């Protein structure tokens, strides 16, 4: 039944009456009020906002506080008793809200005189009250002065706010929960409740939720909420503390406004351990309701999903999750044992299968000889079998394909995982990596790099943030967004001035602006002096001297680079072997040089990347076979999403034999035209999505 049409005042009186009828019920909130009004929650939110310009939860809190004031002034009840009667689950929270609303603590309520200012409003003054009636002229002068001061202040804040960046409206960080128990074994349970709160909120598209890794650095911090809000660029914080006593879980949750440190909402939960999943769901719904986030039906299904019916299996799983965050080899191995125990208790436990696959993937990640492909495959398949709509299951399957270097198959699993968890920084990272080097797509590379910055851009330690901006700068650079790339690389260096990769990328961005090979080489050498063990920089400087035809200086750096990669048996930068081979031959080492040239030939003839024809064009140009070089450059011109650096092909000595031929010039011009055509399309796509 639809509510009858009523005037604004009647509507608000009806709402106030319903709140007062249920004022002692701590659980009475927006949803319960909407049900009593025979309205949908969203309709109630809109209508109250229209009439009061305030959120419903604030209106409920104000009604509770006004009743609390009345009870304190007219009864002999103490603050604790009044707090309980007006539906505040925490006395300290009641005191905090009361002080924020009235300007003094509830203990002083009887010492103040209330003077009505307008219907439904109260003003407070200290005893004794003294009323001064000014002459009309002075009153008008004072009023004019007040207006003038107000206009000046408004003008100042408008001026000051022109360049200020507004905080996202629904951004939130879940701070590490505190273990109130003296039993340290309860820590994994409390951390598990914190993580489940975070994970459930991350599934809501309408929120921006900071990752656990970024929030974790504040576990033992002395920083204030406003300081953390500025660092993380968020509007809300969740604080929690709890303990397990026997078979019962006690948990206190608070929602805090980031900029003001104002407590907006708190609740004490006491549940039996067997109801832990219902508790997790309730917390997520309560928080989303308080900040008026929109939750879709599909998101509700994800949040209300029960991972396992076996609480012991869940305990084993949560202990394993804690070790997974450690990421050391020993911790990963121990986490697998715990996941396996959980699976033994519940063979249908999809999350345990998924995280076991992830642990095996990371055990193999930096190993030359991969050992765990079979285990990753089996656990990922089981995870998908028992929950095909789980972000964790989809990530596990994607990592299996990445382990096999079948990147094209990994991409759709990661993109689907992002649908189920739109705040997953790790998925955004994997996708940007895929669309950078493995499945070149400039628009997607930038989009997912931007998403990574949006999710966690200002959070985490300074090194982590620096690398996020480095990643985004590289994405923009590769697509030809030179000025934007320079902006973000400077942000990267602002967070970590000694980030060697950021310094190195900045040199190349400037090279793209001025095309000064000599100046670029000098700048690279300067960066290298900051860390003379950086063998990647050795290779880059060797290449730059090679471009300058200064083979003696090039050899000095290539020699040091080769000593390291040969000692460590590293098989990297295979596309650079032709340059290295040429320099070695120029420096009187024909046999060793030929080995590197032959290695380049083997690589390029089996290369399946979009750069295959560009590499073949270079190889045949080196051999002096102009027709084949031109043929392959024409074929390369049909590709798209190649990176900016290919435009500098003609400064490479291997192009000397063909770069002045009309047909080759024409093919190179086609390459340039295709690149900038794609650049314009990428810009249009990003602008359409509001990303650029």
N, C-alpha and C positions, 0 to 999 in steps of 0.2 A: 504494500500500500504506500503510495507517495505521500510525503508530508503536505499538510494543508498550507496554502500560501499565507504567510504572516508578515507583519512589518518587521523592520530591522530590530527594533527594541523587543518586540514580542519573541522573535526568533532567539535573540541572545538571552532573554529571561528564561525561556524554555530550556535552553542548554544549561544555563547556570543552575536552574532548579534540579535538573537531572544529575549534574555533578555533585550538588549538595546532598542529594538523596543517597549517593554512593560514595560520599567523601571519605569514609573510613576504609574503603576497599582499595588497598594499595595497587591492585591489579587493574583497576578501572582506568582505561586509557582511551585513546582515539577510537579504536575499533569497537570497544564496548559502547562508547557514546554514540557512534554512528548507528549501531544496532538498535539502541534505545530510541533514536530519532527516526527509525525506519528509513535511513538513508545509506547510500554506499559510502565507503570511507573517503573515496576521492571527491565525491560531491560535497561531503561535509567539509573537507579541507578547503575546497574552493570557496564555499559559501562563507565560512568563518573568516577566511582571508579577505574576502570582499568587504565584509561588514566591519572588521576590526583591524585589518592589516597585520594580524598576528597569527602565528601558527596555533593549531588547536591545543597542542600539548602545553604551550605557554598559557593559554586561557585556563586550562584545567589547573595548572600550578598556581595561577593567581587566585582562583576561587578558593583553593586549599589554603593559601597563605592568608587571605582575608578572613576566612573562618578561624584560622589559627590565631590571628590577631584578636578577634572577637572573644575567643575562649580565654586567651591570656588576660584580657582586660576585665572580663565579667565573671570569671570562675576562679576557684582556688587551685586549678590544675597546674602542675609544673610543666616545664618545657618538654620533657620526655613524654608525659601523658598526652599533651596537646599534639605533639608530633605523631603519635600513634593514632589519635582520633581523627586527624585530617589526612591520613593515608600516606605519610612519609615513612618508608621502611627504615630510614636511618636518621637518628637524631642529629648527627653532625651535618647531614645533608640538609635537613630542615633548617638548622641554624644558619648554614651558608646561604640558602635561598632566601630566608627571611631577611638576613642582613643586606643582601643584594637588592631586594625589593623595597625595603623600608629605610635602609640606611643605618640601621643599628640592630643589635642582637635581640632575640625575643625576650631575654631576661630583663630588658629595659622597657618593655611594652607598657607596664603600669606606670612608668614615670613620665610618659609622653602624653601630650594633649593633641587630639586629632581635630583638625579644622576642615570641614568639607569645602572643596574647591568647585566641584561640579558634580552633577548627578553620576553616581557610581564611582566617584573618585574620592580619595582622601589625601590630605596633606598633613605632614607631621611637623610639630615645632616643640622645642624643649620648654618645660615649665620653668619660670612663669611666662605666660603669654602677654605680649605687649603689642597692641595694635596702634599703628601710627597712621593718621589720615593727613596726607599732603594736600596743600592748596592745589586747585585744578591746574594752574599753570605749571607748577613743579611736577605734578603727576604726568602731564603731557610731555614735559621736557625729559623726565626720566624714561617714559615710554619710548620717546624718539631716540634717546641714547641707547636703550636696549636694542631697538630695531637696528640702529646704525652698527652697534657692536656685532649683532647677529649677522648682518650683511657682510661685514668685514671678515668675520670668521668663516662664513659660508664661502666667500670669495677666496679666502686663503686655502681652505681645504679643497675647493674645486681646482685651484691653481696647482696645489701640491699633488693632487691626485691625477693630474693629466698623464703623467708618465708612470704612475703607480700601477702595479700589476695586481688586479683583484684576485683574491684567493678563490680557488674552485669552490662552488657552492656545496658540493657533496663529496668532499675529499676527506679521507679518514685514515688514521693510523691506530693500530692495536698495539699498545705498549705491552712489554713482557709482564705476564701475571706474576704476582708474588705468592710464594708458598707460605701460608700462615702456620703450617704445621712444623713442629720440630723434627719431623721425620723427613729426611732428605729423599727417601725413596718415593715420596709423594710428588717430587718435583716434576717427573715426567708426565704425571697425570695433570698437574696444573698447566704445564707447557702444552700438553695435548688439548686442553680446553681452550687455551689461548689460540692455538693454531686452528682448531676447528671453528672458532669464532671468526678468525681471519679468513679461512677458506670459504666459509659460507657467505661472508660479505663480499668476497672477491667474485662470487658467481653472479652478482647483481650489476648489470650493465650501467645502471643509473649512478653508480658510485665509482669513485677512484680510490682504490685501497692500496696503501703502501705495503710492500712485501715484508715478510718476517725478518729477512736478512737485514733490511734497512732499519726496522724498529728495534732489532736486538741490541744495537749499539747503545741504546738508552736504558739498558737493564739496570745499571748501577750509576746512572748519571745524576749530577746535582743540578742540571739545567732545569729552568722553569718551563712550564707548558708553552707560554708565548715564544720562548727561545726555540723550542723544538718545532713549533708551528712554522716559524720563519725558515728554519733549516729544511724542513720536509715539505713546505708549501702545502699545508693541509689546514682544513677548517675545524676538524673534530678529532678528538682522541678518545680511545677506550682504555680505561684503567680497570684492572681486575685483581682480586686476591681470593684465595680459597684454600680449602683443606679437605681431606677425606678423614672422617671419623667413623670407624667401623664400616658399616655398609652405606653411610650417608655422605653426600658431597655438599659442602657449604661453599657458596660462591657469591662474592660481592662484585657488582659491575657498575661502573660510573661512565657517563658520557659527558665530556668536557669540551667547551668551546675553546678553540685553540688560541685565538687572538687575545681573549680576556681572562682565560683560566676560570671561566664561570662554569659551575657544575649545572648542567641542563637536566640531568636525569640520573637516578641511581636505583638499583634494585638488589635485594638480597634473595638469592635462590637457595633453597634447601630441598634436595631431592635424594632419593635412593640411588645407589650406584647403577642399578639396573635401568634407570631412566636417563642415563647420561646422554643418549642421542636425542631424546625429546628435549632435554635441557639445552643442548647445543642449538637445536632448531629454534627454540623459544627465544634464546638470547639474540640470535640473528634477526628474527622477526621484530623483537622489541626495539632493537637499535635502529633498524631500517624505518620502523614506524615513527620513532622520535625525530628523525631527521627528514621524514616524509619522502623517503626514496621509493621509487616505483619498482615493484617486483612483478615480473611477468609470470604467467602460469608455468612456463617451462622452467624458469628460475626457481619457483616454489618446489617443483618436482626434484630439482637438483639438491636444494637445501634439505628437503625432507627425506632424502634417501638414507636408508639404514645400511651402513657398511657391513655389519655382521651381527648375528644374534648371540654370539659367544663373547661375553665380556672379558674372559681370560685371554681369548685370541686378540681382542682389541687392546688389552693391556700390553701384550707382547708386541703388537704392531706399533703402539705409541712409543715404547722403549726403542724399537728399531728406528723410528722416525727421528728421534733425538740423535742417534748415532749417525744417521744419514746426513744430517746437517754438519756434522764434524768433518766429513769428506776425506779424512786420512785413510790410508790403506787399511790399517787395523780396525778403525771404526766401521768402514764399509763392510769388511768381512764379518764383524760382529753383528752388524745390522741384518745381514743376510740370514744369519743363524736365527735371529729373532723373528724375521719375516717367515722363515720356514716353519718355525714352531707355531706361529699364528695360522699358517696354511694347514698344518697338520690338524689343528683343532677345528678349523673351518675351511674345508677344501674349496668353498665357493667365495672366499674372501678376495674380491677383485683388487682392492687397494694394496693388499699385502703382496699379491703377485706383481702388480705394477711397480711398486717401490723396490722389490727384489730385482726386477729387470733394470731399473735405474741404477741400483748399486753395482750390479755387474757391468753395466755400461761404463761407469766411472772408473771401475777397477781396470778396465781395458783401455781407457781413453788415451793415455800417453805411452802405451806399450807398443814397441815395434812389432812384436809377435802377439797378435790378438788370441786370447784363449777362451773367451766366454760367449762367443756368438751363439752357440747352441742354447745356453742357459737364457740369454736375453730373448731369443726367439720363443722358447717354450713359455717363459713367464709372461711375456707380452701377450702371447696368444691366449693364455688362460685368463689374463686380466680382461681382455676384450670379450672373451666367451661369457664371462660372468657379469660384465657391465660394459656394454659397447657405447654407452653414452656418458662415460666418465672421462674427464679431462686427463686424469692420471693414466688410465688405460691407453688412451690415444697417444699420450706423450711416450709411453713405454714402447708402443709399436713404431712410432716415428724414430726413436733412438735405435731400434733394431735396424731399420733401413739405413740410418746414418752410419751405424757401425759397419754395415756392408758397403757403404759408399753408394747406395742406391737412393740418391737425394730426391729424384723426381717422385719416387714412391713415398718419401717421408713427408713432403710438403702438405698433401691433403689431410693427413692425420694431425699435423700441427695446427693447421687452420681450423679444423673442426674442434680441436682442444681449446682454441681461443674462443670459439663460440660458447663453450660450456664454462670457461673461466676467462672472461674478458679482461681481468686484471692481472694475468699471469706474465710477469716480467721475463721468466725463463723461456716461455713459449715465444714471446716477442723477440728475444735474443736469438733463439734458434732459427726463427723465420728470417730475420734480417741477415744472418750468416748464410742461409741457403740462397737467398735472392741476391747476395753479393757475388760470391765466387762460383757457386755450384749450379745455380739456375738463374743466370743473370736476368734481372728485371729491375730497372732503375726505379720505377714508381713504387713497386712493392718493397724494395730495399729501403728506400727513404721512409715509406709509410710505417714499416715495422720498427725502424730505428727511431722514428719520432714517437711511436707508441711506447717503446722502451723508456724514452726520456719522460713521456707523459706519466707513465706509471710510477717511475722511481727516479725521475730526473734530478731532483735536489736532495735525495735521501741517500743513506749509506755513508760510508767513510769517504773522505775526499778523493782517494785513489779510485774507488769504484765509480763515483760520479764523473771523474775526469775521463775514465774510459768510456762511459756512456756517451758523453759529448764527443769524444774522439770518433766513436763509431758513427754517430750521426753526421759529423763533419765529413767523414770519408764517404758516406752514402751520397751526400750532396755534391761533393767534389767530383765523384765518378760520373754524375749525371750532368755536370757542367754548371752547377749553381755555385760559382766561385765566391761571390761576396757572402752568400749565406754560409758556405763552408768555412770561410775565414772567421765569421762571427762565432760559430760554435767551437772552432778549434781554440779560439782565444778564451772561451768559457772553460774548455778542458784544461788549458794551462793555468787559468785562474784558480782552479781547484787543486791542481798538482803541477807546479812550475817545472818540476824535474821529470815529468812524464816523457820518456825518450821518444815514444812513437808520436806523441802530439807535436813535439818540436820538429820531428822529421816530416810529418805531414804538413805542418805549416810552411816549411821550406818549399815543398812541392806546390802548395796552393799559390804561394807568391810567384813561383816559376810559371804557373799557368797564367798569371796576370801579366808578367813582364817578359817571359821566354828568354831570360838571361841565364845561359848555361853556366858561364863562369861564376857569376854571383851565386847561383844555386849550389855549385860545387863547394865554394868557400863556406857557405852557410851550413852545408852538411858536415864539413870537416869540423866546424865550430861546435855543432851539436854532438858529434862523435867524441870530442874531447871531454864531454861531461861523463862519458862511460866508454872507455876504450876497450871494454870486453864485449861490446855489442856487435856480434858478428853479422847481424842483418845490416847494420849501418856500414860495416866494412864492404859488404857486397854492393850497397847502393852508391857509396863513394867510388868504388872501383868502376861501376857502370858509368857514372857521370864523367870521370876522367876518360873513359873509353869513348863516350860521345864527343869529347873535346879532342880526340885523337892523341891524347897524351898517354901513350901506352905504358911508359915507364912508371908514371905515378899510379896508373890504373893497376899495374901488376903488384905494386907494394901492398895495396889493399886486398886484391884478389888472393894474393899469396897467403895472407893471414887468415882470410875467410876460408880458403880451401883446407888449411891446416886443421881448423876446428871441425869442419863438416866431415872431413875424411877420418879424423880421429874418432868422432862420435858416430860415424857411419850414418849420417843424416842424408836422406834422399829428398832434398827440397830445392826449390827454385830451378826445376828442370828446364823451364823455358829460358833461363839465362845462360845455359851451357854453351850456346853458340858464341856469345860475346866473350865468355871466359876462354873458350878454345882459341879464338882469334888473338886475344891478348897474349896467351901463352906462346902461340906460334910467333907473334911479333917479337917476343922476348927470348927467342932462341930455344924454345922447347917444343919442337914440331910434333913429336910423338905424343907427349902428354896432351898438347893442344888438340891433336886429332882425336884422342879418346873422348874429350868433351864434345867435340863437334859431332862425332859418331853417336854419342849419347843423346845429343839434341835431335839428330835425324831419327833415331828410334822413337824418341818421345813424340815428335811432331807427326810422324806417320801413323801413330796410334791415338793421337789426341782426339777426343770426342767433344771438346769444348767449342764455343762459338769462335774461338781465336785460331782454330786449326788452319784456315786458309790464310790468315795474316801471317802466321808463323811459317807456313810453306812459301808464301811470297818472299819473306825475308831470307829463307834458306836458299831458294833458287836465285835470288838476287846475289847472294854471297857466291854462289857457283858461277855467276855470270850468265845464267839462262834467263834472259829478259822476257821472252814470250811466256814462259811458265810463271815467272814472277808476276807479270801483268794479269795473266789468266786467274791466278789465285787471289790477287787483290780485287779483281772484279767480282769474284765469287764472295769474298769477304764483305764487299759493299752491300750485298743483299741481306746481311745479318742485321739485327737490331739489338739494342741494349748493351752494346759494347762500351767500355769505359773510356773516359776522357783521354787517358794517356796514349791511346792508339793514334791520336791526331798528331803526335810528335814522331811518328814512324820515320819521317824523312831526315831527322837529325842523326839517325843511326848510321854508322859507316857502312853497314851491309846494304843500305839503300843507294849507295853512291853510284852503282853501275846502272841504275834505272830511274833515279828520281827526276832526271831532266828530260826523260822521254815523254812525248806528248800523250801517248796512251796511258802511261803510268800516272802522269799528272791528272789526267781525266778521271782515272779510277780513284785516286786519292781524294779528288774533289767530291766524287760521289760518296765516299766514306764520310767526309766532313758534312756534306749536306744531309746525309741520312742521320748522322749523330744529332745535329741541331734540330732536325725535324722531330726526332724522338724526344729531344729535350723540351721542345714546345708542347708536345703531347703530355709529357710527364708533368710539366708545370700546370697545364690545364686540368689534369686529373687531380693533382694535389690541391689546387685552388678550389675546385668543385667540391672537394671533401672538407674544405676549410683547414687544410693542414699546412698551407704555405701562404 
